């Protein structure tokens, strides 16, 4: 089952990624992606092992960003691959059939490519400008999601689509109405005054605005 709320760690002053993961899990997230950038391999592995232990303690799905080899080494629940990372088919051969593989998309061509390579979910974005990610792809906005999800339905692509990029709770009614399965957020939780309240608000509004019935989950 692919969660409807994905939390992505980010670098924050005074916080390691593992500390951010602990705070998010304690606040109620059930799906966490560890997003480490620009760090030595040893640091990346150490943060991955710490974060995995935290996620296991809280019963949270643990996804590692970019690095399928490290995901296999630390026995993460899965990996999320950017467009410049290992192709999903190679990651599947490395990780096996029971691990979760997600991929990043910005266009319908990206979605078709990822669907053909058997990903379990697709992170589609960005919804709006965000400082969390460098080298940002063209912003989609509500119109972009509406058009792309329509194309998915017409092509029979039913892989869960996760919207990402500067998303706030107030965006959920219109965003979920496009047909996306769920949303991925970082700052909206990490920088919230009360993280537990922020997570609860996301879960509440997602439950009030379920994705249309044509959405499906994977069999992984």
Secondary structure, DSSP 8 states (H G I E B T S, - for coil): ---SEEEE---BTTB-HHHHHHHHHHHT-SEEEE---S--HHHHHHHHHHHHHHHHHHT-EEEEES-HHHHHHHT-SEEEE-TTS--HHHHHHHH-TTSEEEEEESSHHHHHHHHHTT-SEEEEE-SS--SSSSS-----HHHHHHHHHHHHHHHT--SEEEEESS--GGGHHHHHHTT--EEEESHHHHT-SSHHHHHHHHHHHHHHS---TT------
